[in-house]
């Protein structure tokens, strides 16, 4: 039943020989890896306006949003150009973790990896929460169901990703390009209306003479709005992390995807911010800025709902970027021994099943904790993103300096400028958003670093203890005592007794007496069916099975000069899974207790029932 359900939900297994057929071209790559970055335009302008509207310059919110948006767009261009350098230098995939590990050392790479993992969890929580907020802004869905919808969409995206990279890309391509088309219609129509003077009093430039652009207070507000709007840069690094997902000539395809993503991101972000300025849009608690802009341009109707629903779907699908890259980064860390090895392997659909499942769980936990509130999650978001930007750019500076490849001076200038600017932004974000929740990220990153080191130390100790001896070794015969646990004597017990006699000359059956009448019946039949094996009855005045058994195992170990004790647990297997619920599962408890005792071997001998 489990196999049938699994095949229904995620499809049949894909052979490793077909791995290349699961790779992405540029259009699908743009849908898979750019959804996070492009969809962030739906809330980046909101964050700028919220910061400005709550300041002493609230009367100039629209006008001030333009220079902030231009500064952020310039930063987007710089980061995109810098990541193109990374893709060129690391054609097999060079996210912040790989670049920092090879050029800066273990600690910086772990900082980058921790920031990346946090960023991807937040990507799922923020994008889906924002998507649901766009949906509730229409008034068609009550906000009371927002958290439940967020959880449902998170699980849905997980299931789509478990089906494979190519299938998820094809599933997301149509919604992604529908979103781009709706943004083109919205921005094009809105700009036409503003410059043609169609809407009354739509395009009014407020006077800038009422305040000093060089005033310290203004600069503080500018940086605050800038730090909030930097949420629009999230997801840019996804393409460099996922270069391996592209078809042949991967670096070229990845760079084309990166360039297209940067152009689209900057255009949509600037366009929406300008429309918000032109139509005098201010943030409202119950409606997003994008919804207000769309209402101002279209006045409701089909085009309004097209924008809202396509944006909602795009925001929800933006979580796919994290589902594509979180498992990859986790796999890299697991391969290096800093995360559990279960995160290292591909599943039967050629995706990292365990990493996808872990991400889904963590994102749901975050959504529930913050009640699906996008504005409450945003302050946690951008700090980790810019830590990754800074470490990757610094790593590329060292890469160019170390290799001195062709045009290395240009590379150092581009990545050096990127490192300086993103480092400054990281500091601004840390200061501006510290009390709003950024301190949580700053606390989680050191915790993850300690976790990485603890896991690596464990694996190092295990490897040292499991290493083969230097002086050679040949397997030796082991002298052991075998104890067969017997509750009642039936067909399911006989195979266990027979197996015990084949592996040792010292075999003993053990029965814990819980019911004297059952013990009497067992003694009566033992002479005929006990296979000549001695039967030991253990009294249990408190009706416990485990305590008398553990004490007797220790007693047997002290009694004989042997190497180990083998405990055989007879077990019958039912044909149907639900039949197991009708029988005691004492063997599970016994095996769990004996598992952590050295010098003990626990073996299960199964008898399969026909009905």
C-alpha positions, 0 to 999 in steps of 0.5 A, spaced: 500 500 500 505 504 501 508 503 494 502 504 491 501 511 494 508 513 493 507 512 486 501 515 485 503 521 489 510 522 486 511 517 480 515 511 478 522 511 479 527 514 474 533 510 472 540 514 473 542 513 466 536 518 464 539 523 469 541 528 463 534 528 461 531 531 467 536 537 466 533 544 465 534 548 459 533 556 459 526 557 459 525 552 464 531 554 468 528 561 469 521 558 471 525 554 477 530 558 479 528 565 478 521 564 481 523 567 488 527 573 485 522 575 481 516 574 486 519 578 491 517 584 487 510 583 490 512 585 497 519 589 496 515 595 494 511 594 500 517 594 505 519 600 502 513 604 503 512 601 510 518 604 512 517 611 509 510 612 511 512 610 518 517 616 519 517 623 519 518 624 512 511 620 511 508 626 507 514 624 501 513 617 502 512 616 494 517 621 492 522 618 497 521 611 494 524 612 487 531 614 489 531 608 494 528 603 488 533 606 484 539 604 489 536 597 490 536 596 482 543 598 482 545 593 487 541 588 483 545 589 477 552 589 481 550 582 484 547 579 478 554 581 474 558 578 480 554 572 480 556 571 473 563 571 475 562 565 480 558 561 475 564 562 470 569 560 475 565 554 478 561 551 472 559 545 476 555 549 481 558 555 485 554 557 491 556 561 497 558 555 500 563 552 495 566 559 493 567 560 501 570 553 502 575 553 497 577 560 498 576 563 505 576 556 509 572 552 513 569 557 518 567 562 512 564 557 508 560 554 514 557 561 516 555 562 508 552 555 509 548 557 515 545 563 512 543 559 506 539 554 509 536 559 514 534 563 507 531 558 504 527 556 509 525 563 510 524 563 502 518 558 503 515 561 509 515 568 506 513 567 499 507 563 501 505 567 506 505 573 501 502 569 496 496 568 501 496 575 503 495 577 495 489 572 495 486 575 501 487 582 499 482 580 493 477 579 499 475 573 496 478 569 501 477 570 509 484 572 512 482 567 518 484 561 513 491 564 512 495 560 516 492 553 514 492 555 506 500 557 507 501 550 510 497 546 505 501 550 499 507 548 503 506 541 502 503 541 495 510 544 493 513 539 497 509 534 493 511 537 486 518 537 487 518 530 490 516 528 483 523 531 480 526 537 477 524 537 470 517 535 472 517 541 477 520 546 472 514 544 467 509 545 472 511 552 474 513 554 467 506 556 465 504 560 472 511 563 471 510 566 464 503 568 466 506 572 472 511 576 467 505 577 462 501 580 467 506 584 470 508 587 463 500 588 462 500 592 468 506 596 468 505 598 461 498 600 462 500 604 468 505 608 465 501 609 459 495 612 463 500 616 467 504 619 461 498 620 457 494 624 463 488 619 463 487 618 470 485 625 474 491 628 478 495 621 478 501 624 476 503 629 481 510 631 483 511 633 491 515 639 492 522 637 495 524 643 498 521 642 504 526 638 507 534 637 506 536 631 502 543 631 506 539 631 513 542 626 517 535 624 519 533 623 512 539 619 511 537 614 516 530 614 514 533 612 507 537 607 509 531 604 513 527 604 507 533 601 503 534 595 508 527 593 508 527 594 500 533 589 500 528 583 501 527 584 493 534 581 492 532 574 495 533 568 491 539 571 486 544 566 488 539 560 486 542 560 479 549 559 481 547 554 486 543 550 481 548 550 475 548 542 475 541 542 474 542 545 467 543 541 460 550 541 457 554 547 456 551 549 463 555 555 465 552 558 459 545 556 460 546 558 467 549 565 465 543 567 460 538 565 466 542 569 471 542 575 466 534 574 464 532 574 471 536 580 473 533 584 467 526 582 469 527 583 476 530 590 476 524 592 471 518 589 474 521 592 481 522 599 478 516 599 474 511 597 480 515 602 485 514 608 480 506 606 479 505 606 486 509 613 486 504 616 480 498 613 483 499 616 490 499 609 493 500 608 501 501 601 505 494 599 508 494 593 513 488 589 509 491 590 502 498 589 499 501 595 495 501 591 488 493 590 489 492 597 490 496 599 484 492 594 480 486 597 482 488 604 480 490 601 473 485 597 472 479 599 476 477 591 478 475 586 473 479 581 469 485 584 468 485 586 476 484 579 478 489 576 473 494 580 476 492 578 483 492 570 482 498 570 477 502 573 483 499 569 488 501 563 484 508 566 483 509 567 490 507 560 492 511 557 486 517 561 489 518 556 494 520 552 489 527 555 488 528 554 496 526 546 494 531 546 489 537 549 492 536 547 500 537 540 498 543 541 494 546 545 499 544 540 505 547 535 500 554 538 499 554 539 507 552 532 508 558 530 503 563 534 507 560 530 514 557 537 517 550 534 516 547 527 517 548 523 511 541 521 510 541 528 506 546 526 501 543 521 497 538 522 491 531 519 491 528 514 486 526 520 482 533 523 482 531 529 487 534 529 494 527 527 498 530 527 505 532 535 504 526 536 501 522 533 507 526 537 512 525 544 508 517 543 508 517 541 516 521 547 518 518 552 513 511 550 516 514 550 523 516 558 521 509 559 518 505 557 524 510 560 529 509 567 525 502 566 524 503 567 516 505 574 517 509 576 511 511 583 514 513 579 521 518 574 517 521 579 512 526 582 518 529 575 519 530 574 511 535 579 508 540 579 513 542 571 511 541 573 504 547 579 504 551 574 508 551 569 503 553 575 498 558 578 502 562 571 503 561 569 496 564 575 493 570 575 498 571 568 496 571 570 488 576 576 490 581 571 493 579 566 487 582 571 482 588 573 486 590 566 487 589 563 480 591 570 476 587 567 470 585 572 464 582 578 466 583 577 473 584 584 475 577 586 472 574 580 476 577 582 482 574 589 481 567 587 480 567 582 486 571 586 490 566 592 489 560 587 490 563 585 497 564 592 499 557 594 497 554 587 500 558 588 506 555 595 508 548 593 506 549 587 511 551 592 516 545 596 515 540 590 515 543 588 521 543 595 525 536 597 522 533 590 523 536 587 529 530 589 534 525 587 529 527 580 529 534 580 525 537 578 532 534 571 531 538 570 525 544 572 528 543 567 534 541 561 529 547 562 525 552 560 531 548 555 533 548 552 526 555 552 526 556 548 533 551 543 530 556 542 524 562 541 528 558 537 533 556 532 527 563 532 524 566 530 530 561 525 531 563 522 524 570 523 525 570 519 531 566 513 528 571 513 522 577 512 527 573 507 531 571 503 525 578 504 521 581 497 519 587 495 524 594 496 521 597 490 522 592 486 518 586 481 521 583 475 519 576 473 522 576 469 528 571 464 531 566 467 536 564 463 542 557 465 544 551 463 548 544 463 545 538 465 548 531 464 545 525 468 548 519 464 548 512 467 550 508 461 548 510 455 544 507 455 537 509 454 529 512 461 530 517 459 535 520 452 532 524 456 526 527 460 532 529 454 536 532 450 530 536 456 528 539 457 535 541 450 534 545 451 528 549 457 530 551 455 537 552 449 542 550 453 548 542 454 547 537 456 552 530 458 552 527 463 556 520 465 558 518 470 563 512 468 567 506 473 567 501 468 568 502 461 571 497 458 567 500 459 561 507 457 564 504 451 566 502 449 559 508 451 556 512 446 561 507 441 558 509 441 551 516 443 552 518 436 553 515 434 546 517 440 542 522 444 545 528 441 541 532 438 547 533 445 549 533 447 556 527 452 558 529 457 564 523 460 567 524 467 570 519 470 575 516 477 574 512 479 580 511 486 577 509 483 571 514 486 567 518 483 561 524 487 560 526 488 567 527 480 569 530 479 562 535 485 562 537 482 569 538 475 566 542 477 560 547 480 565 547 474 569 548 469 563 554 474 560 557 473 567 556 466 568 560 464 561 567 465 559 564 467 552 565 473 547 558 475 546 550 473 548 546 472 542 538 473 543 533 471 538 526 474 538 521 469 534 516 473 531 510 472 526 509 476 520 502 477 518 499 478 511 496 485 512 499 491 515 493 492 519 493 486 522 500 488 526 495 492 530 492 486 533 498 483 536 503 485 541 509 488 539 513 486 545 519 484 540 520 492 538 521 494 545 526 488 547 530 490 541 530 497 542 533 496 549 538 491 547 541 495 542 545 499 546 548 494 550 555 492 548 557 484 547 549 483 545 547 480 538 539 481 537 536 477 531 529 476 529 527 470 526 520 471 522 515 466 521 510 468 515 503 467 516 499 465 510 492 469 512 
